[in-house]
């Protein structure tokens, strides 16, 4: 990577299916450089279904390797990595944001009283209180929809039976699940997409339910923006630091 260039590192699961624009593992998603590192053995089954604690060490090693390469911050390609947020953040000296779920407490604070935050996740029964406690979101009122019963998503993303995702079929599954969630929870005031594979459909989701939609891309762009600040046009030059002599009016 170029010297002085702000680059974001991404910890990736060991998967091989299609990544459409909008997916964090598609470099065309971003207008800034992204570096990917696949964690060997980190399959959806081990991380999402089993929450395998043995994965922590290889993720720590991968995060440190990305830091050594010079990335300015690190995120991941699976929101369920939030389970290790505290340990991974402690392992490096740069910002680490493992999951879009980190936005949950912020989103909740933005909403009026009585509103729920919707969560669209890869596997509903895998999302536990431990995952929410990892980011201080265990007391946030949430309503959850999972994609694990939808055949295209389950067969390709969770089970790895095929490497080619049918975009249209997956899009229909996503909108159907979101429709179900919105009907069951009319007080849903915003939606956070946990699963990075669903972010390419964020625009369609928002058009369907009409609420703010947050995901790993919105979070990554926010973090990048905080690390790549630019002067505003017409901003005055920095003021000359005052000295003790100036303050006393001395010659």
C-alpha positions, 0 to 999 in steps of 0.5 A, spaced: 500 500 500 502 507 498 505 510 504 500 515 507 494 512 504 489 510 509 487 503 508 482 499 511 483 491 513 478 486 512 478 479 516 475 474 512 472 467 513 474 461 508 468 462 503 468 462 496 461 464 493 459 470 489 460 477 492 456 482 489 458 490 489 455 492 496 459 486 499 465 488 504 469 483 500 468 486 493 473 492 493 468 496 488 464 497 494 468 502 496 472 509 494 478 507 498 483 502 498 481 495 502 486 489 504 483 482 505 486 477 509 482 470 509 483 466 516 484 459 514 479 454 517 474 460 519 468 457 516 460 460 517 459 453 520 464 454 525 463 462 527 456 463 526 453 456 528 458 454 533 461 460 535 468 456 536 472 459 541 478 456 538 477 461 532 480 467 536 487 465 536 487 465 528 483 471 528 488 475 533 494 473 528 490 475 522 489 482 525 496 483 527 498 481 521 494 486 517 496 491 522 503 490 521 502 491 513 500 498 515 492 498 515 489 504 519 483 500 521 480 493 521 473 490 520 471 483 518 466 480 513 462 476 518 458 480 523 458 474 528 465 476 529 462 481 534 463 475 539 470 477 539 470 484 539 473 486 546 479 481 545 481 483 538 480 490 539 485 489 545 490 485 540 492 491 536 493 498 536 488 501 531 481 501 531 478 494 530 470 494 529 468 486 528 461 487 526 455 492 524 452 490 530 457 495 534 452 501 531 446 498 535 447 502 541 448 508 537 442 507 533 437 505 539 439 512 542 437 516 535 430 513 536 424 515 539 422 511 546 418 505 544 421 504 538 425 497 536 431 496 532 430 491 527 436 486 526 437 482 520 442 476 521 445 470 518 442 465 523 437 467 528 438 462 533 445 463 533 445 470 536 445 470 543 445 475 549 453 474 549 454 477 542 450 483 544 453 484 551 460 484 547 458 491 544 453 493 550 447 492 546 444 487 551 438 492 553 436 495 547 429 493 544 430 489 538 426 484 533 430 479 529 429 476 523 434 470 520 436 468 513 437 461 515 431 458 513 431 461 506 434 456 501 438 460 497 442 463 503 442 457 507 445 452 501 450 457 498 452 462 504 451 457 510 452 450 508 457 452 502 453 447 497 454 451 491 459 457 489 454 461 485 449 465 488 443 467 484 442 474 486 435 475 484 433 469 488 437 471 494 434 478 493 427 475 493 428 471 500 431 478 503 425 482 502 420 476 504 424 476 510 424 483 511 417 484 510 415 479 515 419 482 520 416 489 519 409 486 519 410 483 526 414 489 528 410 495 526 414 499 531 421 498 528 424 504 527 431 502 524 434 496 521 441 494 522 444 488 517 448 484 521 450 479 515 455 482 510 452 478 504 445 482 505 448 489 504 448 489 497 440 489 498 440 495 503 437 500 498 431 495 496 430 493 504 430 501 505 425 502 499 421 496 502 420 498 509 422 506 509 426 506 515 434 508 516 438 502 514 445 501 517 450 495 515 458 494 515 459 499 509 455 504 513 460 503 519 466 502 515 465 508 511 464 512 517 471 509 520 474 511 514 472 518 514 474 519 521 481 517 519 482 521 512 479 528 514 481 533 509 481 541 510 474 544 508 474 549 502 475 556 504 477 554 511 482 559 515 489 557 516 491 555 523 492 561 528 499 562 530 500 559 537 500 565 542 506 566 546 507 569 553 510 575 550 504 576 546 499 575 552 503 580 556 503 585 550 511 586 551 516 588 545 
